[in-house]
Every structure is written in structure tokens, then in C-alpha cells.
Amino acid sequence: MSELSIDEVAAAGAAWVWTPDDAEVFRDGTCTVLRLPEHYSFDLSVVSFTPAGPLSGAVDAVLALARTLGPRVLDWQVLIGDPPGLGEELAARGGRVKLDLEILAADLTGGAPHLPPPAVEVELRWATDPATALDAVAAEAAGFGGALPPARRAERVAERGARSVPAGGGGTVVAYVDGEPAGAGGVALVDGVARLVGGAVVPSRRGRGVYRALLAARLSYAAAHGARMALVKGNPATSGPVLRKAGFAVHGREPVYAVPLD
């Protein structure tokens, strides 16, 4: 069980601002909004929110910015460190919970946890070359049900991985079963925190421990490179049970609201 405090986890979560390099970024001083390419499963997303005045007016200002950007729906994740009442403000403006995520953390100061091996033979490769990176993005698309991104996305994954993986900054690891890509997951090490992202398994390979193998590889890498905490925002119905068995503790809910902009 994690010995991390809720304040530590909340601070690490707030510092984690997801900004893909193919997104358009819009800021107004209190928020950051991303407009995403079509291969993502959503078009517009709030990734940071730090209101300076009354909450209601700050929410309206974010929605006003979002309405200038084109899409008709804004995805807004309510973080555990956000101002109290934010979810209620979004619901009052027609927002509905489209994804109910948990924020989970594990203490890595004693090293990575030992996880049971998968039920099938899994080969793991870090995406530091174009071919493996292409397998990574294809596995993510199959696992999450999205469209296959442009080839340039895989090229960027390989370029970043070739620099970052040997330097201890993290990267994307790909799982292969019977020589075919079966899943992929990413990890980024920032200020001693291992941010776990991606964790997707191809539907035909699920239920055999592939996700657990991807998790073990990322945690071992993180611990070996000095991470004191592993952090993930997981789906309680899919990755959540595996994460809890691996020693992660749930520190709160971080639901994603879909807010209409009409």
C-alpha cells in the first residue's frame, strides 16, 4: 500500500499537464486548452485550470475561450486538487461525466513491486527505432479504439525515445506476443515522479497478463532511474484492478466532463 499523502499526489497530478506535440495550445492566464488532431478520441480538452477569482466566472471564461475554437464539446477533467465545486459548476452548464477516472499512486522508494509473470510469453522492446515506434502507435490505436495517427507520429515517438530512454527520461515500451505487437505503454520521469500513460492492449490479446508485463517494465525502469513515486490516471473498470494489485493506492476520482458549447 502506498504511504504517499494525498497532498503529495495532488501536487504531482497538478504538475502533470498533458500536451501532445501535435496539439494546438491556447492559454488565457487561468487555463490551458488543447485542440487535438482527428486521430484523438476528443477534439478539445482543458488540461490546466488555476482560477484567480470567483469559480463561476472563471468557468464561464474558459467556456468563452473554448467557443472560439470550433468544436461543439469541451472535455474537462476535474482534478483532485481543483477548487471544490468545479464538477457542480460544469454539471450546471450541461456537463456530463463521460469517463470516471481514478488517480492512483505507488511509492517506489523501496524499488519496483514484484508482479506475477504473464500467462503468455511476452517480449518487451522500447520504441527507440521507427519500426518499434510504428508498432507502438498501432497497438495504442487498436487498444483504445482510435484512428491510426499519421506516420509522423511514430517518427516523433522514435526520435524522442532514442534520446530519452537511455538518458532515464522515459519512453514507450511495446509488448509482443508471437512476434506481433500486443500492447504498448508510456512512462515519463519528471522530478522523481514516473507518469504512466497509454497502457493499451490489443483486444485479441487481453486477459493474458500483457498489461501487467507492460506495467512491470515501466515500474522497473522508473525505479532504476530514481523515481520515488509512480502516478497514473486509470479506468477503475479496466486497468484499475491490476494497478491496485500491484500496490497502487487510489487517492481520489478525476472524472472527465463533456461540456456542450452550443
C-alpha positions as CSV (number, residue, x, y, z in Angstrom):
1,M,0.0,0.0,0.0
2,S,1.3,3.5,-0.9
3,E,2.5,5.6,2.0
4,L,2.2,8.8,-0.1
5,S,0.0,11.6,1.2
6,I,-3.0,13.0,-0.7
7,D,-1.2,16.4,-0.8
8,E,1.9,14.8,-2.5
9,V,-0.3,13.0,-5.0
10,A,-2.4,16.1,-5.7
11,A,0.7,18.2,-6.3
12,A,2.2,15.7,-8.6
13,G,-1.1,15.4,-10.5
14,A,-1.4,19.1,-10.9
15,A,2.1,19.4,-12.3
16,W,1.3,16.8,-14.9
17,V,0.0,18.9,-17.8
18,W,-0.6,16.6,-20.8
19,T,0.4,18.5,-24.0
20,P,0.9,16.3,-27.1
21,D,3.3,17.8,-29.6
22,D,0.7,17.7,-32.4
23,A,-1.9,19.7,-30.4
24,E,-2.7,23.4,-30.7
25,V,-2.3,25.1,-27.4
26,F,-4.5,28.0,-26.2
27,R,-4.0,29.8,-22.9
28,D,-5.7,32.8,-21.2
29,G,-3.8,33.1,-17.9
30,T,-6.0,30.8,-15.9
31,C,-6.4,27.8,-18.1
32,T,-4.7,25.8,-20.9
33,V,-7.0,24.3,-23.6
34,L,-5.8,21.9,-26.3
35,R,-7.3,21.4,-29.7
36,L,-6.4,17.9,-30.9
37,P,-6.0,16.3,-34.3
38,E,-8.7,14.0,-35.6
39,H,-6.9,10.8,-34.6
40,Y,-7.6,11.5,-30.9
41,S,-10.9,10.4,-29.4
42,F,-11.8,14.0,-28.4
43,D,-11.4,17.4,-30.1
44,L,-11.0,19.9,-27.3
45,S,-9.6,19.5,-23.8
46,V,-8.9,21.6,-20.7
47,V,-5.5,20.4,-19.2
48,S,-4.9,23.0,-16.6
49,F,-7.2,25.4,-14.6
50,T,-6.0,27.9,-11.9
51,P,-8.8,30.4,-11.3
52,A,-7.8,33.6,-9.6
53,G,-11.3,34.9,-8.8
54,P,-14.8,33.5,-8.3
55,L,-15.2,30.0,-9.6
56,S,-18.4,30.6,-11.6
57,G,-16.9,33.5,-13.6
58,A,-13.6,31.6,-14.2
59,V,-15.5,28.6,-15.6
60,D,-17.5,30.9,-17.9
61,A,-14.3,32.5,-19.2
62,V,-12.9,29.1,-20.1
63,L,-16.1,28.2,-21.9
64,A,-16.0,31.5,-23.8
65,L,-12.4,30.7,-25.0
66,A,-13.4,27.2,-26.0
67,R,-16.4,28.5,-28.1
68,T,-13.9,30.4,-30.3
69,L,-12.1,27.2,-31.2
70,G,-14.7,25.4,-33.3
71,P,-15.6,22.1,-31.7
72,R,-19.1,21.8,-30.0
73,V,-18.0,19.9,-26.9
74,L,-15.2,20.6,-24.4
75,D,-13.7,17.7,-22.4
76,W,-12.8,18.9,-18.9
77,Q,-11.1,16.7,-16.3
78,V,-11.7,17.6,-12.7
79,L,-8.5,17.0,-10.7
80,I,-8.3,16.2,-7.0
81,G,-6.5,19.5,-6.4
82,D,-9.1,21.6,-8.3
83,P,-11.3,24.1,-6.5
84,P,-14.2,22.5,-4.6
85,G,-17.5,22.7,-6.6
86,L,-15.9,22.6,-10.1
87,G,-17.8,19.4,-11.0
88,E,-21.1,21.0,-9.9
89,E,-20.3,24.1,-12.0
90,L,-19.7,22.0,-15.1
91,A,-22.9,20.0,-14.5
92,A,-24.9,23.2,-14.1
93,R,-23.7,24.1,-17.6
94,G,-24.9,20.8,-19.1
95,G,-21.7,18.9,-18.5
96,R,-22.0,15.1,-18.1
97,V,-19.4,12.6,-16.9
98,K,-18.1,10.8,-19.9
99,L,-15.2,9.0,-18.2
100,D,-14.8,8.3,-14.5
101,L,-11.1,8.0,-13.8
102,E,-9.2,7.4,-10.6
103,I,-5.8,8.9,-9.7
104,L,-3.6,6.2,-8.3
105,A,-0.1,6.3,-6.9
106,A,2.6,3.9,-5.7
107,D,5.6,4.5,-3.5
108,L,8.8,3.4,-5.4
109,T,11.3,4.4,-2.7
110,G,11.8,0.7,-1.9
111,G,12.0,-0.3,-5.5
112,A,9.6,-1.6,-8.0
113,P,7.0,-4.2,-6.8
114,H,7.3,-7.8,-8.0
115,L,4.4,-8.6,-10.3
116,P,3.3,-12.1,-11.4
117,P,4.5,-13.1,-14.9
118,P,2.0,-13.0,-17.8
119,A,0.2,-16.2,-18.9
120,V,1.9,-16.0,-22.3
121,E,5.4,-15.3,-23.4
122,V,5.8,-11.6,-23.8
123,E,8.8,-9.8,-25.5
124,L,9.3,-6.2,-24.5
125,R,11.0,-3.6,-26.6
126,W,11.5,0.2,-26.1
127,A,10.4,2.3,-29.0
128,T,13.7,3.8,-29.9
129,D,13.6,3.0,-33.6
130,P,11.0,3.7,-36.3
131,A,9.7,0.1,-36.7
132,T,9.1,-0.4,-33.0
133,A,7.5,3.1,-32.7
134,L,5.2,2.3,-35.5
135,D,4.1,-0.9,-33.7
136,A,3.6,1.2,-30.6
137,V,1.2,3.7,-32.2
138,A,-0.7,0.9,-34.0
139,A,-1.1,-1.0,-30.7
140,E,-2.4,2.1,-28.9
141,A,-4.9,2.8,-31.7
142,A,-6.1,-0.8,-31.6
143,G,-6.3,-0.8,-27.8
144,F,-8.1,2.5,-27.4
145,G,-10.2,2.1,-30.4
146,G,-9.0,5.3,-32.1
147,A,-7.8,6.0,-35.6
148,L,-4.2,5.3,-36.7
149,P,-2.3,8.6,-36.4
150,P,-0.2,9.9,-39.3
151,A,3.2,8.3,-39.8
152,R,5.0,11.4,-38.5
153,R,3.6,10.5,-35.0
154,A,5.6,7.2,-35.0
155,E,8.7,9.1,-36.2
156,R,8.4,11.5,-33.3
157,V,8.0,8.7,-30.8
158,A,11.2,7.0,-32.1
159,E,13.1,10.3,-32.1
160,R,12.1,11.1,-28.5
161,G,12.7,7.5,-27.4
162,A,16.2,7.3,-28.9
163,R,17.1,10.3,-26.7
164,S,15.1,9.8,-23.6
165,V,15.1,6.1,-22.9
166,P,18.9,5.8,-22.4
167,A,19.0,9.1,-20.5
168,G,16.5,7.9,-17.9
169,G,13.7,10.3,-19.0
170,G,11.3,7.5,-20.1
171,G,9.7,6.4,-23.3
172,T,7.2,3.9,-24.8
173,V,7.6,0.2,-24.3
174,V,5.9,-2.3,-26.7
175,A,4.8,-5.8,-25.8
176,Y,5.0,-8.6,-28.5
177,V,3.2,-11.9,-28.4
178,D,4.0,-14.5,-31.1
179,G,6.1,-11.8,-32.8
180,E,3.1,-9.4,-33.2
181,P,2.5,-6.1,-31.3
182,A,0.1,-6.9,-28.4
183,G,0.2,-3.6,-26.4
184,A,2.1,-0.5,-25.5
185,G,2.5,1.9,-22.6
186,G,4.5,5.0,-21.9
187,V,6.3,6.4,-18.9
188,A,7.8,9.9,-18.4
189,L,10.1,10.6,-15.4
190,V,9.7,14.2,-14.2
191,D,11.1,15.5,-10.8
192,G,11.2,12.0,-9.4
193,V,7.6,11.1,-10.5
194,A,7.0,8.3,-13.0
195,R,4.0,9.4,-15.0
196,L,2.4,6.3,-16.6
197,V,0.4,6.9,-19.8
198,G,-1.0,4.9,-22.6
199,G,-1.3,1.4,-21.2
200,A,-3.3,-0.2,-24.1
201,V,-3.6,-3.9,-25.1
202,V,-4.9,-5.1,-28.4
203,P,-8.4,-6.6,-27.8
204,S,-7.4,-10.1,-29.0
205,R,-4.5,-10.3,-26.5
206,R,-6.4,-9.2,-23.4
207,G,-6.7,-11.3,-20.3
208,R,-3.3,-12.9,-20.6
209,G,-1.2,-10.5,-18.5
210,V,0.1,-8.3,-21.3
211,Y,-0.9,-5.1,-19.4
212,R,0.8,-6.4,-16.3
213,A,4.0,-7.0,-18.2
214,L,3.9,-3.5,-19.6
215,L,3.3,-2.2,-16.1
216,A,6.2,-4.2,-14.6
217,A,8.6,-3.0,-17.3
218,R,7.8,0.7,-16.7
219,L,7.9,0.5,-13.0
220,S,11.3,-1.4,-13.1
221,Y,12.7,1.3,-15.4
222,A,11.3,4.1,-13.2
223,A,12.7,2.7,-10.0
224,A,16.1,2.0,-11.7
225,H,16.2,5.7,-12.7
226,G,15.4,7.1,-9.3
227,A,11.7,7.7,-9.3
228,R,10.2,7.9,-5.8
229,M,6.5,7.8,-7.0
230,A,4.5,6.2,-9.8
231,L,1.4,8.1,-10.9
232,V,-1.4,7.0,-13.2
233,K,-4.9,8.2,-14.0
234,G,-6.7,4.9,-14.6
235,N,-10.1,3.5,-15.5
236,P,-11.4,1.6,-12.5
237,A,-13.1,-0.9,-14.7
238,T,-10.0,-1.9,-16.8
239,S,-6.5,-1.0,-15.6
240,G,-7.7,-0.2,-12.0
241,P,-7.8,-3.7,-10.6
242,V,-4.3,-4.6,-12.0
243,L,-2.9,-1.4,-10.6
244,R,-4.3,-1.9,-7.1
245,K,-3.0,-5.5,-7.1
246,A,0.4,-4.0,-8.0
247,G,0.4,-1.8,-4.9
248,F,-1.1,1.4,-6.2
249,A,-3.5,3.2,-3.9
250,V,-6.5,5.2,-5.1
251,H,-6.3,8.8,-3.9
252,G,-9.5,10.1,-5.5
253,R,-11.7,10.4,-8.5
254,E,-10.8,12.6,-11.5
255,P,-13.9,12.5,-13.8
256,V,-13.8,13.9,-17.3
257,Y,-16.9,16.0,-18.1
258,A,-18.1,16.6,-21.6
259,V,-19.4,20.2,-21.6
260,P,-21.6,21.3,-24.5
261,L,-20.5,24.6,-26.1
262,D,-23.7,25.3,-28.1
